[in-house]
Amino acid sequence: MQENEQRILTTWQHNAVSWTRAVREGAIASRQQVTNQAIIDAIQHYQPSSVIDIGCGEGWLARQLSRKGMEVTGIDATQALIDAAQKSGGGHFITLEYAQLKRLTLGGTPPKYDMAVCNFSLLGESSTEAVLAQLPALINHGGYLLIQTLHPSECNRAHPYQDGWQQSTWDGFDNTFSNPAPWYFRTLSSWLALLRRYNFQIQEVREPLSPTNSRAISVIFIATPP
């Protein structure tokens, strides 16, 4: 439903300042304890020289990777988040909606990257498919796609375990956050099937665990493009 896709964009535009503050102040416990390091470790394992960070937000991952010698391009549809990323540096940041990935150019030519990373940034239905359809043209031969998302078996206990739109909340965040958007839930098997539908070959699946209860917090899919 395109209405839901638009609501996702509107929510991030509305909450960009609050999100930037929460990320930079370390207010999201699961990220601080587990998932930030999990995605960095997964990226470093494959030793890319160049990375495109899709849905880069305020740029924290680009800054971390640039300190490790990688060249990073971050794209996000929310101008306020790109503005924050540009002010802090660590990469080349571009305001771009997911459907426009194929229009991405640097210096007048379409760029290619050793790795594309989507870190908790694939929240919609058609927008996620748009990313997967366009990414093979942006990834170098022998390159990788990494997707980190909430673990389907752990984040959906209040709902039936089936694909579909659900309403999110800002539970656990401060009262400056508002207007939570819907998001499109996929089961673990649906994520794998979706990657295969776009001819990505799955190389590895990582399941970062909570240090407090040893349950999976997220899942990281590592795949190679066709």
N, C-alpha and C positions, 0 to 999 in steps of 0.2 A: 504493500500500500504506500503510494507516494506521499500521502499525508503524514504517515509515520516517519518516513525518511526526512521530510521537511522539519518535523518537530524535533528530531535529533539535532539538526543543524541549529535550529532556533534556541534550543536548550544550551548548547555549548557557547553560542554567542552571548547568551544572557549570563552565563556563569563563568566566563573566561577569567575574570579577575579573581574570583573566589578559588577557582581551580588552580591558577598559577600560585596563589599564596599557599594553598594546601600542599601542593607538590613540593614547593621550595622550603616550606617549614617542616617537612617530614610528618605531616599529619595523617597520612594514610598508612596504618600499621602494617597491613599485608604487603604493601610495596616495600616499606622499610625493612621488614623482617625477611621477606622471601622473594617476591617477584621481580623487583628491580635487579637484584644480583643474578637471578635465574636467567633473565634475558641477556644480560651482559655476558654471563658465562657461556651461554649457548652461541652467541655471536662470535665470541673470541675463539671458541673451539674450531670454527671453520675459517678463521683468519682472513676475512675479507679486507681488501684495501679500500673499497668504496661501498657505501651503504646509502640506500634511500629509505628514510624513516617516514612511513605513510601514516598520517594522523599523528604528527610529531608533537602536537600540543605546544607547551611552552619551551620545549627543546631540551629537557633534562637528559634524554638518552643521547641525543646528538653531542651534547657537551661531554658526556662520559666517554663516548667512542672517539671523539676527536682528540681527547687527552691520551688515547691509546694509539694515536697515529693514523686513524682512519679518516678518510674524506667523506663527509656526510652531507646529504641534501635532505632537508625536512620539508614535507608538504602537509598542509592542513587547510581545511575550508574556513576556519574561524580567524578572521583578520587580527583580532585582539591577541590571540595566542601566538600567531606569527610575529606580531609586533614585539611581544615579550621575548620570544626566542631570538629575534634579530638583535635586540638590545643586549642580550647576554652572550651572544656569539656561539662559536663551536660548530658552525656549519653554514650552509647556504639555505635560506628558508624562503619558501614560496607559498603564497595563498592560492590554493587550487582545490576544487572539488574533485572527489574521486572519479566521477564520470569524465573528467578532463585530463586524466593521466596521460593519455596518448598525445596530448598537445604539449606536454612538458618539453621544453628546450632549454639548453644552456649554451650561450654563445651562438645561438642560431641553429644548433644541431641537436637531434634527440640524444639524450645521454644514455649510457649503459652502466650498470652497477654490478658489483660482485654479489651483492645481497640486497634483498628487499625485506624490510621488517615492518610488521603490523603488530604493535604492542598494545593490546586492549583497545584497538581502534576500529575493529570491524563490528559495528553495532547494528547495522541494518540488514535487510534482505537483499534488495536489488543493488544497493551500493556495494555490498561485499562481493557480489557476483561481478559487478563492473570492474572492481579492482583485479580480481583473478583473471578476467578476460583480457585485460590490458597489460598485465605484468610481464608476460613472456618477452615482449618487445623491449623491456627495460632491463632485463637481467642478462649479464654476460654468459656465454657458453661456459658451463661448469659452475655456474652460480647457484644461489639458494634463495628460497623464500622461508622466512620464519614468522609464524603467527603465534602470539600468546593471547589467550583468552581465559575467562573464568572456567573452571573445570565443570563441565555439564552435570556430572553426578553430584556435585556438592553445592552448586549455586541455585538449584531449582527445586529444593525439597518441598516447597509449598505448592507446587504445581505439578500437573501430569508431565511425565517424561516424554514429551513430544515436541516437535518443531512448532514454532508459532510466536507471534508477537506477545510480549508481556510488558507490563508497566514497571518501570524502575522506581527506585526511591533514592533519597539522599540520606538514608539512615546511616548514622555514624559520622556525618559531616556537620559542620556548624550551621547556624541559622541564616547565614548569608546565601546559602544555596537555595534555589527555588526552581519551580517549573520542571520537575523531572520528566524525562522523555521515555517513550517506549523503546524497547530493544528487541531484536529478533533472536530468540533462543534456538539453538541447534543442539541435538544430541551428539554424543561422541561419534557415533557411526555416521551421522549426517555430515559432520565436518569432514570426515575422511572421504565420504562419497562425493562431496562438493569439490574437494581438491582433485579427485580422480576425474570428475566430469570435465574439468578444465585441463586435463592431461598433465597435472603435476604428479610426480613420482614421490611418494612419501618415503623418506630416508630414516626418520627417527621421530619418536614421540616422547617428550619428557613431561613428567608430572610432578612439579615442585610441591613439597609437603610443608604443612604448618609445623613449626617447631614445638607447638604446645600440644597438639593432638595427633600428629603424624597423618592427618588427612590431606588429600590433594587440594591445594588452593587454586591452582591454574593448570593449564595444559599448554605445552609448546609443540606445535607441529613444525617439522623441518622437512622441506620438500624441494625438489629440483623441477624446473620448468620443462615443458616439452621442447 
